[in-house]
């Protein structure tokens, strides 16, 4: 079952709008078509070569699946004859303007991600030289760009007789771009500028003639190296917040209240307490005996922290979650744990990250965002300072370093 085609009505400015659906990316990047079948698809072509693109997002990353019906892969001999064509051969490109400025110039807010049919990837960031340049009408010429090798792009490729659109011969590329690597996750309803293109290098009718070079984006514009027609992309809210979902949950909540099911509150509290226990703190922070009363501010802070761990929290936020003034919370942590609330929060985040790294195979960047770090490099530095090894070394090690959680640690 293929997804419905995306509607792309033209605006007065000549740009297009698309809605990027929200979908939690629990599956690995594996170029499998199955998880994408019910999602909207944009179909286009590069000369006679059919292509199809699907885009989704969640709070950690932007994902693209692109299918290209290319039955004539470029051979090494072709590239040996003309190595300069290698960058054009059988590849896809994603252009992303995280500020939604809709200019034909690639400035420092713009990114280009190129993935070839064999899985090689290249990332660029718009040149600072164009940051203040005024937009110009018409297609953009090739522009200077800076290498973006610090962006941890995740890629998977499937190549074969049924990897193209609708089961045709060709290839399929899935790409995940972590928001944390390009400035942080946008909010639901935010708008960015987006362009997707396919480059196709094919042999001509005359074997002696140079290969045919074709390139087109999903709006049907010829394109290479620079976006010729951005699409304004709105990041749709999660289904939980959709109108139909909100009405259904409101009706359920009203029914529970009217029915007076006291047990629902008791079960909910137990479920929250169990989920909070997965947030681990090192022994020096929570190892001492502490009051366990439901009215204890630190106990209340632990219960309320879980759903908000990924947020940018301040000491004032922690005091609010604990239900006391900031001065009271600081005094409690100083007297009971000999540390500050923010140092305690940092320990909570690092130990929870270590537990997630040890217990699963999610990318380190994704785990860093889940526990509240917005900058992967900052997370790596703090993690290594805490445990003595980098997150990747920690995952590969057979025995966890001293002070690291070997399993679930009760707070």
C-alpha positions in Angstrom: 0.0 0.0 0.0 1.7 3.2 -1.2 1.2 6.5 0.6 -0.9 9.3 -0.9 0.9 11.9 -3.0 1.7 15.2 -1.1 -0.2 18.2 -2.3 2.2 21.0 -3.2 0.1 24.1 -4.1 2.2 27.0 -5.4 2.3 30.2 -3.4 2.5 33.7 -4.9 6.2 33.7 -4.3 6.7 30.6 -6.5 7.8 28.5 -3.5 5.9 25.4 -2.4 4.5 24.1 0.9 4.6 20.6 2.3 3.6 19.2 5.6 6.3 16.9 7.1 4.4 14.3 9.3 5.6 13.4 12.8 6.7 9.8 13.4 8.7 8.5 16.3 11.9 6.9 14.8 12.2 3.8 17.0 13.5 1.6 14.1 17.1 1.7 13.0 18.1 3.4 9.7 18.1 0.3 7.4 16.6 1.5 4.1 13.5 -0.8 4.7 10.4 0.4 2.9 7.9 -1.2 5.3 7.8 1.5 8.0 7.2 4.2 5.3 4.3 2.7 3.3 1.5 4.7 5.0 3.4 8.0 4.9 2.9 10.7 2.2 5.1 10.3 -0.9 6.2 12.9 -3.4 6.9 11.4 -6.9 9.1 13.1 -9.5 11.5 12.2 -12.2 15.1 12.9 -13.4 14.7 12.6 -17.2 13.2 9.1 -17.7 14.3 8.0 -14.2 11.4 7.9 -11.7 12.0 8.9 -8.1 9.9 9.1 -4.9 10.7 10.8 -1.6 9.2 10.5 1.9 10.1 12.8 4.8 9.2 12.5 8.5 10.5 14.1 11.7 10.5 13.6 15.5 12.1 15.5 18.4 15.5 13.9 17.7 15.9 13.8 13.9 14.7 14.5 10.4 14.5 11.3 8.2 14.2 10.9 4.5 13.6 7.8 2.4 14.3 8.3 -1.4 13.7 5.6 -4.0 15.3 6.0 -7.5 14.3 3.7 -10.4 17.8 3.7 -11.9 18.6 0.3 -13.6 21.9 1.5 -15.0 24.4 2.1 -12.2 27.5 4.0 -13.0 30.5 1.8 -13.5 34.0 2.4 -12.2 35.3 2.7 -15.8 33.0 5.7 -16.5 34.4 7.5 -13.5 38.0 6.6 -14.4 37.4 8.3 -17.8 36.1 11.4 -16.2 36.7 11.5 -12.4 35.0 14.9 -12.1 31.7 13.3 -12.8 32.0 11.2 -9.6 30.3 13.7 -7.5 27.2 13.7 -9.8 26.8 10.0 -10.1 23.7 8.2 -8.9 23.2 10.2 -5.6 20.6 12.1 -3.7 20.9 15.5 -2.1 19.0 17.1 0.8 19.1 20.9 1.3 17.8 22.2 4.6 17.4 25.8 5.8 16.8 25.5 9.5 15.8 29.2 9.8 13.3 29.1 7.0 14.7 32.1 5.3 13.7 31.0 1.8 16.7 32.5 -0.1 18.5 31.0 -3.1 21.8 31.6 -1.3 23.2 29.0 1.0 24.3 30.9 4.1 25.4 29.7 7.5 21.9 28.5 8.4 21.8 26.2 5.4 23.0 22.6 5.1 23.6 20.2 2.2 23.7 16.4 2.7 24.8 14.3 -0.3 24.6 10.5 -0.3 25.8 8.4 -3.2 24.4 5.0 -4.4 27.3 3.2 -2.7 26.6 4.8 0.7 29.3 7.5 0.6 28.2 10.7 2.3 29.3 14.3 2.3 27.9 17.2 4.3 28.3 20.9 3.7 27.3 24.1 5.5 26.5 27.3 3.7 29.5 29.7 3.4 29.8 32.6 5.9 30.8 34.7 2.9 27.1 34.6 1.8 25.6 35.2 5.2 24.9 38.9 4.5 24.4 38.6 0.7 21.0 39.8 -0.6 18.8 37.1 -2.3 18.8 37.2 -6.1 15.9 36.2 -8.4 16.2 33.0 -10.5 18.1 29.8 -10.1 21.1 30.0 -7.8 24.5 29.3 -9.3 27.0 26.9 -7.6 28.1 28.6 -4.4 31.0 28.3 -2.1 30.3 26.0 0.9 32.1 24.9 4.0 32.7 21.3 4.8 30.3 20.0 7.4 32.1 16.8 8.5 31.1 17.3 12.1 27.5 16.3 11.3 26.9 12.6 12.2 24.7 11.6 9.3 23.3 8.1 9.5 22.7 6.4 6.1 21.5 3.0 4.8 21.3 1.9 1.1 19.4 -0.9 -0.5 20.3 -1.6 -4.2 18.7 -4.2 -6.4 15.9 -5.3 -8.8 13.1 -4.1 -6.5 14.7 -1.2 -4.6 13.3 1.5 -6.9 9.8 3.1 -6.8 6.9 0.6 -6.9 9.3 -2.3 -6.9 11.2 -1.3 -10.0 15.0 -1.9 -10.4 17.1 0.8 -8.7 18.2 1.9 -5.3 16.7 3.2 -2.0 18.5 5.5 0.4 17.4 6.3 4.0 19.0 9.2 5.7 18.7 10.5 9.4 19.8 14.0 10.2 20.0 14.7 14.0 18.6 18.0 15.0 21.1 18.3 17.8 23.9 18.4 15.3 22.5 21.4 13.4 21.3 23.7 16.2 18.7 21.8 18.3 15.2 20.3 17.8 12.5 22.6 16.4 9.0 22.8 18.0 6.0 21.2 16.4 4.5 23.5 13.9 7.8 25.1 13.1 8.6 25.8 9.4 11.9 25.1 7.7 12.9 25.3 4.0 13.6 21.9 2.4 14.7 20.6 -1.0 15.4 17.0 -2.2 17.2 16.2 -5.4 18.4 13.2 -7.4 21.6 13.2 -9.5 21.7 10.5 -12.2 24.7 9.6 -14.4 23.8 7.3 -17.2 25.6 6.0 -20.4 24.6 7.7 -23.6 23.4 6.0 -26.8 27.0 6.3 -28.2 29.5 4.2 -26.2 32.2 6.7 -27.2 30.2 9.7 -26.0 30.5 11.0 -22.4 27.8 9.8 -19.9 24.6 11.8 -19.6 24.4 13.9 -16.5 20.9 14.6 -15.2 19.8 16.3 -12.0 16.3 17.4 -10.7 14.7 18.2 -7.4 11.3 17.0 -6.2 9.6 20.2 -7.5 10.8 19.3 -11.1 13.6 21.9 -11.2 17.1 21.1 -12.6 19.4 21.4 -9.7 22.9 20.6 -8.5 24.9 22.0 -5.6 22.4 24.8 -4.7 18.7 24.7 -4.1 16.7 26.3 -7.0 13.3 26.2 -5.4 12.9 25.7 -1.7 9.8 24.2 -0.3 8.4 25.7 2.9 8.0 22.6 5.1 5.8 22.7 8.2 6.6 20.2 10.9 3.3 18.7 11.8 2.5 18.1 15.5 2.5 14.5 16.9 -0.7 12.5 16.5 -1.3 12.8 20.3 -1.9 16.5 19.8 -4.1 16.1 16.7 -7.7 17.3 16.9 -9.2 13.8 16.7 -6.7 12.5 19.3 -7.2 15.4 21.7 -11.0 14.9 21.5 -10.8 11.1 22.2 -8.5 11.6 25.1 -10.6 14.4 26.5 -13.7 12.2 26.3 -11.8 9.4 28.1 -10.6 11.7 30.8 -14.1 13.1 31.4 -15.4 9.5 31.6 -12.8 8.6 34.2 -13.6 11.7 36.3 -17.3 11.2 36.1 -17.0 7.5 37.0 -14.9 8.4 40.0 -12.3 5.6 39.5 -10.1 6.2 42.4 -7.8 3.3 41.4 -6.8 5.1 38.2 -5.0 7.8 40.3 -3.2 5.1 42.4 -2.1 3.1 39.4 -0.9 6.2 37.7 1.3 7.2 40.6 2.8 3.8 40.8 3.6 3.9 37.0 5.2 7.3 37.3 7.4 6.2 40.3 8.6 3.1 38.4 9.5 5.2 35.3 11.4 7.7 37.5 13.5 4.9 39.0 15.1 4.5 35.6 16.8 7.8 36.2 20.0 6.9 38.0 22.2 9.0 40.2 25.7 8.1 41.4 26.1 6.9 45.0 27.7 10.1 46.3 24.5 12.0 45.4 21.7 9.7 46.5 23.6 7.0 48.5 22.8 8.5 51.9 19.7 7.8 53.8 17.0 10.3 52.9 13.4 10.7 53.9 11.1 8.8 51.6 7.9 10.6 52.5 5.8 11.7 49.5 6.0 15.3 51.0 9.9 15.3 50.9 11.0 17.9 48.4 13.8 15.8 47.0 11.6 12.8 46.7 9.0 15.0 44.9 11.7 16.3 42.5 12.7 12.7 41.6 9.1 11.8 40.8 8.5 14.9 38.6 11.8 15.0 36.8 11.5 12.0 34.5 9.2 13.5 31.8 11.2 16.7 31.7 14.7 15.3 31.7 15.4 16.3 28.1 14.4 19.9 28.7 16.8 22.8 29.4 16.2 23.0 33.1 17.4 25.7 35.5 17.8 25.6 39.2 14.5 27.5 39.4 12.8 24.8 37.4 14.1 22.1 39.8 12.8 24.1 42.8 9.4 24.3 41.1 9.4 20.5 40.5 10.3 20.0 44.1 7.6 22.4 45.3 9.9 24.6 47.4 11.8 27.9 47.0 15.1 27.9 45.2 16.9 28.9 48.5 15.2 25.9 50.3 16.2 23.5 47.6 19.8 24.7 47.6 20.0 24.3 51.4 18.6 20.8 51.2 21.1 19.7 48.6 24.0 21.3 50.5 23.0 19.7 53.8 22.0 16.3 52.6 24.2 15.6 49.6 27.0 18.3 49.8 26.3 19.4 46.2 24.2 21.9 44.3 20.9 21.0 42.5 22.4 21.6 39.1 25.4 19.3 39.8 23.0 16.7 41.0 21.0 17.1 37.7 24.2 16.7 35.6 25.0 13.4 37.4 21.5 12.2 36.9 21.8 12.9 33.1 25.2 11.3 32.7 24.4 8.1 34.6 21.0 7.8 32.8 22.9 8.2 29.4 25.4 5.6 30.5 22.6 3.2 31.3 20.9 3.8 27.9 24.2 3.4 26.0 24.9 0.1 27.9 21.4 -1.3 27.4 20.6 -0.5 23.8 21.9 0.4 20.3 20.4 3.8 19.8 22.9 6.4 18.4 24.9 8.3 21.0 23.6 11.6 19.6 20.0 10.5 20.1 20.7 9.4 23.7 22.4 12.7 24.5 19.3 14.6 23.4 17.0 12.3 25.4 18.8 13.1 28.6 18.9 16.8 28.0 22.1 17.6 26.1 21.7 19.8 23.1 25.4 19.7 22.0 26.8 16.2 21.2 30.4 17.4 21.7 29.6 18.9 25.1 27.9 15.6 26.1 31.0 13.6 25.0 33.3 15.8 27.0 31.2 15.6 30.2 30.7 11.9 29.8 34.4 11.2 29.4 35.2 13.4 32.4 32.7 11.5 34.4 33.5 7.9 33.4 37.0 8.2 31.9 36.0 6.9 28.4 34.0 8.3 25.5 30.4 7.2 25.0 31.4 4.9 22.1 34.3 3.4 24.1 31.9 2.8 27.0 29.5 1.0 24.7 32.2 -1.3 23.3 33.8 -2.1 26.7 33.1 -5.5 28.2 33.1 -4.1 31.8 31.7 -0.7 32.7 34.3 1.7 34.2 34.2 2.4 37.9 31.2 4.5 38.9 29.2 3.5 35.8 25.8 1.8 36.1 26.0 -1.9 35.1 22.2 -2.1 35.0 19.2 -0.3 36.4 20.1 1.9 39.4 17.4 2.8 41.9 17.5 6.6 42.8 
